[in-house]
């Protein structure tokens, strides 16, 4: 099975690579032009993304809607990664995909290290994050073996899951998440104008002007990629300082699957 994904800090990329390797397919980011080619040639495909505030990332929703005709008639398996809780994480894309004419075969929820770098309460010890990744890999491999036998999990797809996601987080934090997408704090005294944030931003919301990073609100997908990659820890979103830069490569050697 081939897979396409969005990954802010590497978690979902890893999960999709484990699934596709085990099922004999390939994984491609939706940010790459090759993603459309993979989607076009695949009768069955996996779609993966992280869940933020029990909601689907803006960039993923836009991708689905802009390419609705390509999803029509496809069999789609949805993977949703999360720090702790999502409720109907996989169901968010599943409902959109069905409206596009796709057949949703199943959903898988995977807990991974949290990407929120500027909230100390959410930080875990390195060994705890490594344990999360190990458990995630085991769950994905088991799922992949089941898929080969025609058995698909249904995480996040039921009406009950939808109610839990709605009342557990989305109803209370949707407006807050919208406000977050319109504000990004850049400490100009720390910014060295290296351009790392602008080069990595999936929504092109960051630019370098007068040797400093500048944020253009309205399209941010709150993925925390810029915050976790900034070499001087000059960017924050929820908190006021970066306590730990949470990149997948910090926990597991790159290329390890």
Phi, psi and omega in degrees: 000130174278160180217145172238149188207161165243133180222121181284313186234007175112346182298307184291326175304312180299312182300317180291323179294323177296314181298310185291325177295319182290331181263000176085025180244198178228154181245134181223137178290144177291348176282346180268143180297334180296339182302321181292325177295317179296317179297319183296320186272352186261123174285326176235136183212152175260143177238124182236148179196157173277157178253129178244121181054042181058031179225161181279140178300141180307318184296327180286316178301316179298318180299315180298312183292322181289336182240033182304322182295331180281333177281337182302126179086353180277154170262121187238130175253128187254130175245127177239125177259153185204159178282319182217313192209143174218338182078269182247042182310309179289330181293335180300311178285325182303317181294321177294316182297319178297323177295334179275356180095011178274158175255118182272117184277334181175179180217147180226126176257130182232124174277132180223171178303139181293143181263356185281100189280342188250022174233107187298326183301332185272356184280141178243163175288151181307319181293331177290320178293321178297321178295321177300315181295319179297316179294322179296315180300316180299316181295319181293316179298317177298319178297316180299319178295323177294320179300322178300334179263006180083017180254120183240132174290161183236034181303132172075007187260347184277166177296323179297318177301320181296318179297317180297316179295320181292307184276338179286324182213309194302318182299323185272332188249359183300314179292323178296318179297322178298318179295322179297325181290348181252002180221133175219128185267120179243117179276098187299333179290339178265331185296131179254005177066030184288337178087003180301316181297315182295320181292329184263348185293120182288339182255006180055040181268355181239137179221159176259124180225127183053041176065024177224150177287137179232134181260132176250108186287164173115335184234002182299137181258013179044049183271349179069012180295317181296318182296319183280349180251348183296121184293340180249008180053047184270353186243135174223166180229297180273310181269191182247355178209155180268120182267325179204130176275115193260078176256141181305321183295345177285341183255327182226138180302134182300137181093354179276122179230000000 
